[in-house]
Amino acid sequence: MTDNAAAKDRFGGLTALARPLLADLGRLATGRGGPAAGPLNIEDVRALARRRSCALPFSYVDSAAEDFTTHRANLRSFEELTLRPNLLTDVRERDRSVELFGRTLASPVLLAPTGMPGIQHRDAEFAGAGAAHAAGTVFTVSMASSHSVTAIAEKCPGPLWFQLYPWGNADDFTPYVELAARAGCEALVVTLDTPVGGNREADRRTGFTMPPHVSRENIGEVVRHPVRFGRWIRTLATGPGIRMGNIAETGATGGMNAVHQATRFEAKFVPGFSADELALVRRMWDGPLLVKGITTAEQARRARAAGVDGVIVSNHGGRQLDGLPAAIRALPEVADALDGTDVEVLLDGGVRRGTDILKALALGAKAVMLGRPWVWGLAAGGREGVDTVLRILNTEVERDMALMGIRTLSELGRHNVNVPAAWAYATPGGN
């Protein structure tokens, strides 16, 4: 090669390298970002939601009870588990589907019930259910949902579950069981860990109240970020806001307006929902019945004795009783207690990565549920944001299956994780 040809070749190579770099600089200069402008992981989605949101609604989703001990443990405990891959395996074809209660789902990631997502985005559950169904998975409607389960079912055809809070009076909770049945919900989820509301001091510090007020605690946010605050006010004005659709449809608060619905909702909780009430719900509901909030073997056995079809290992995202074990740490005990039965085990709490999902399934969960992450996606970008959350996690699961040497999720087991010795549990008494 002549000197001129070599120089031309080098120059051509530099041009090829420089062209995309210059294009990236142009995009950055015009505010359109570079190749990695979108969220790459769930923490990126959370950060984007924080930048776009007023602090009041964001802190409501992000907060936890008291000292955040359980909330932090939910995240930290996944890091304590390490993986044991199965190499020398042909993983060119992988299948991340799971079967739950006779339905095949395209993903082991289900969307958990969350109350009043309408304070984050006017589409609320319409965005969440639409994204879940597009991804081939389940959306769980909260009893405290912004849109009613009837409206969600009409707008977003696809598998819906309904979450029931344990109001102690059967006359109070029966209309919601009937509402879920009329809407065609496939499963009923009874949340057991809310006999009373948790002590969420962080909400009081940020001044988040029902109805929302500008106060001494949050005036700084309003002054520093008037655009965010104004955007939030528009969200409340143009969407369901703090309205609770199911409460309104059943008339449980006597036709009160949205403010009174929200403020009176917690007053309906009665710390008297016992095994007798759960057995009553079992008799009322013909489809799969799950309970949420299980963290011990004893609780799991009592739930099975009451006739449930599934248990969700959960500490309510650390928002109720601070000091509970991390959900993933409680999972092996619950899974062992139900081993050999026909009761399905799911996990809710702390899932942020595809590897977290594989760890949960290896320790005995059939699927996982996402709460905060889908609401961060909603706050960050409405339906597109929730789509992004599910796409990120499903992509990570498929990649991590290949790296683990796993072709189907059913291949996962205890042999795929190293569990710290400190996680050993002792079951006090009982069978």
N, C-alpha and C positions, 0 to 999 in steps of 0.2 A: 504494500500500500504506500503510495506517495505521501510526502508531507502534506500536500494540499488536501488529499483525500482523507488523511487521518484527522486533520484540523476540521474539515467539513463534517466528518463523522462525530467528532467530539461536540462540535457546535450543535449539530442536530440532536444529539442526546441531551445537551443542556436545555435546548428549546423544549423538548418533550417533557423534561422535568419541570421547567419553569412555567409552562402554560397552565397546568392545574393549580399551581401555587398562586399565580397571578389572579386566576379566576376566584380562588378562595378569598384573596385579599379584597377583590371587588365585592364579593358577597358580604364580607364583614363590614366593609365601608358603607354599604347601603343598608346595614342592619338585618341582612337575611341569613347571616351565619354561614359556617363552613359545613363540611360533610357531617360533622358530629353535632349539628345544631339541635337535634331532637334528643329526648331522654334516652340514655343507654341502659339504665337500670331503674329499679324502683326508688332508690334514694334520689336519683335525678328527677323523677316525677314528683316526689315530695318537695324537693327544692323549688321546682317550677310552680307548684301549687302555692308554696309560701310566698314566692315573689309576686304572684298574681292576686293573692287573696288578702282581704282585710284580716287583721290579726284576730278579730273576735270569732268569726266562724272557723278559721283555721285552728285556733287553739282549742276550740270545742272538740274537734276530731283528734287532735294531737295529744290532748291531755290525758292524765291517768289519775288514779287515786293516791292521795297522801304523798308519800315520798317517792313514788314511781319505782319502787323496788321490784315489784312483779313485772311491770312494763319493761324495765331494763333487762330483767332475767329472761323474758321471752326472746329477746334478740341475742343476748350473750350466750345462752345455753346451746343454740345451734352451733356456735363457734367451738364449743367444747367437744362436739362430735366430729370425728374424722372418718373419711370414707375408705373402703377397701374394694378397689375395682377388680373386675374379672377380665383380665386381658387375654389375648390370643383368642378372641371371639369375633366372628363375622357379624358386624352390626350395621351392614349397609342398609338393611331394612329394619326400622324401629316403629313401634306402635305405642303411643302414649295414652290410648283410650282406657277407660275403666268402666266397669258395670256396677251400677248402684240401684238396688230395688227393681231389677228387671229392665232398666234403661241403660243403654250404652252411651256414655259421654265421650266426646272427643278429647277431653282434657281432665286431669285429676284436680283441677283448680275450680272451685265453686265460689260464687260471690255470697258473702255472709250478710245477714240482716244488719242494717244500720239505720238509726232513727234520724228523721228530718234531713235527708241530704239536700232538700230544697233550699236550705240556707247556704249551700255551696254553689248551686247552679240550678237554673229554673227547670231544666229537663229532669233532674233528680233521677228517680228510678227508671224513667223511660230510657235514659242513657245507659244505666247499669244493666237493665234487663236486655236491651237491644244488643249491647256488646256481648253479654253472656251467651245469648242465643246464637249470635253470629259465630261465636267460638265453639259452639256445640256443647255448652255446659249449662249449669243450673244457676238461676238467680233466686235468692231468698228474700222475700218481701217482709220487712219489719212490720210489726203491729203498729209501730209509730211512724210508718212511712209517710212521706209528703203526699204522694199520689195514692189513691186507694188501690187495693189489689184488683178490684174490678176494672178500673181504668188501665192498669198495667197489663192485665191479661188481654184486654181488648186491643191495646196498641202494640204489644210485644208478644206475639204468639211464640210459645216455647215453654220448656219445663220451668215451672215456678214452684217453690216451696214457700210456706207461710210460717212466720215466727210468732209465737204466742207468749205474752208476758203472763206471769203467774198471779193474776189478780185472784185473791183468795175466795171471792164469792162466785159461785157457779153462774149466777144470773148475770154477772159482769163479763165473764170470759166466753160463755156459750155463744153469744152473737158473732164473735170473731171466728170461732170454729165453723159456724155455719156459713159465714162470709167467705172463708177460704174454700170451703167445699163448693159453693156456688160459682166461684171464680175458676174452678178447675185445678186448684193447686194439687200437686201430686203427693206432697208430704207435708207434715206438720211438725214444727220444731218448737218445743217448749223450753224456754229459757228458765233455768232453775236458780241462778245465782243472783237474783235481784229481788229478794224479799223487801228490801228497802234500797234507796239510792246510795251509791258509793260516795265517800267523802272526797270530792274533787276540788281541793283547795285551789288548784291552778285556775279553774274557771272563775272562782271568786276574785282571784288576784287580777285577772285580765278584765274583770267587769262583765263577763258574759252572763246575762240574765234573761229570763223570759217574763215579759217581752224585753227585747234588747233596749238598752239605754246608753247614752253617752254619759260617762261618769268620770270621777277623779282618776280611776284606775286606767281608763282607756282613752282619755282625751288626747294624750300624747300621740297615740296611733292615728287618731283622726286628723290631728294637725300636721303630722309628719307625712302622712300618705293620704291626702284628700281624694286622689283619683281612685285608690283602692276602696276607700270608704264609700265614695259615690257609686262605684261599680256594684258594691254589695247592696246598697240601698235599691239600686235598679233591679238587682236580682230578686230581692224581697218583694218589690212592687210588681214585677212582671211574671213571677212564677208562683208556686205554692207557698214560698216563704216558710213561715213557722206553722203553717196549717198541717194537720195530721189527717190525711184522707180517709183512713179506715175509721178513725174516731168520729169523723163527721158523718160518714155513711151509716154507721150503726147508731148514731145519736147518743153515744155513751155519755157525753157531757151535756146532754139536754139542749142541744142546738146552740151551744155557746159559740162565740166567734173564735178565730184562730188563736188569739192571745190567750183566751181562757182555756181553750183546749190544751195548749202547751203547758200552762201553769198548773192546771188541775190534773194532768195526766199522772204525775208521780204520786199524787194523793190517793190514787186508786190502788196502789200497791198495798197488799195486806200480807204481813209475814205469817200467813197461815196456810200456804199452799203445801199440802202434805201428800203422802203416797195415796191417800184416799182421793184427793182431787185429781191426781195424775191418772189413777185408775178410771175415774169418771171420764176424763178426756179420752182415754183409750177406748172406752165403750162408745163414745160419740164419733170417733174418727175411724173410718174404714181403711184408709190408706196407711202407708208407712208413717210411723210415729218416732220422732227422735227427741232426745233431751240434750240440752246444751248447758255446759258449766260443770261437767264431771271432771274431777281431778284425782280421785282415789278409787281403789278396788272396791271398797265397801259401797260407795255411791253407785258404781257401775253395776254391782250385783243387785242392789235395791231397784235400780231402774229396770234391769232385766226382769226381775220378779213382777214388776208392774206391767210388763207386757210390751216394752218399747222394742222397736226394730233397729234402732241405731243410737249411739251416744256420740256426742261431740266433746272431745277433750278441750276444755277452754277455761280461761280465767277472766273472760270478758275483756281481753286486751289490757289487763291490769287496771281496769276502770272501776272495779267493785271492791273486793277485799284485798288490800295490799298485804303482801306477805305470803300469798299462795305460791306454790312452785310454778316454774315456767311450764307452759303447756307441753312442750316437747319433752320435758323431764318427767312429767306426770304420765305421758303416753305409754311407756312400757308397762307400768303397773296396771293401768286400765286394760291394755291389750291382753296382758297375761290373764287377768281376771275373766275376760270374755272369750279366751281362746277355746275353740271347739264348740262355740255356740253359733247361732245364726244371727247374732247382733253385729251390725256393721259399726266400725270405729272410724271417726273422722277427727281431724285436728284443726283447731282454730287458734291462731296466736303466734305472731313473730315471723311469719313466712315472708321473706323478702327476696329469695334467690331460688333458682331451679334446684340447686343442691339442697336447700332447706326442704323442698318438696320430696326429693329422693330420700333424704334422711328420715322424714316422717313416715313415708311409706315402708321403708325398711324396718322401722320400729313398730309397725302394726297398723298404721292408718290406711284406710282404703282411698281416701282423698283428703284434700285440705280446703279450708275456707279462708277467703280474704275479706277483711273488713276495711281497715284504714287505707290500704293501697288503692282500692277501687274508688274510694271517696277522694283521695288525692288526685287520681286521674280525672275524676269529675270536675274538681276545682281547677285543675290545670287546663282542661280543654273540653269539657263536656263529653259527649259520646266518643269523640276521637281520643280523648285522654284515657277513657276506660278501655277502649280498644287497644291502646298502646300498652297499658298495664298487662292485659292478658297476652298480647303478642310477645312482650318481653319475657314473661315467665314461661310461656309455652315453648318459645324458641330456646330458652335456657334449658328446659327439661329435655328437649330432644338432643341438644348438644351434649348435655351431661350424661344422658343415657349412653351415647356413643363412647364417651370418655370412661364410663364405668363398665363398658362391656355388657350392657343390658339391652335386650331386644324388646322385651315387654315389661311393663311395670310389675306384673305378677312375679317376676323373677327376683325381685328385691326381697331381702330378709335380713335378720340380725347379723348374718355373716358378712353383710356389706358395710357395717359401721363398727367403729371402735367406740364403745361406751365407757366413759370414765368410771373407775371403781367407786368414786364418791356418789354415783347415781344409784347405788344399790338401795333398795327400799325394803322395809319390814312392814308386813301387813298385820296390824294389831287385831287379834281375835277373828272370829267369823270363819266361814268356809270359803 
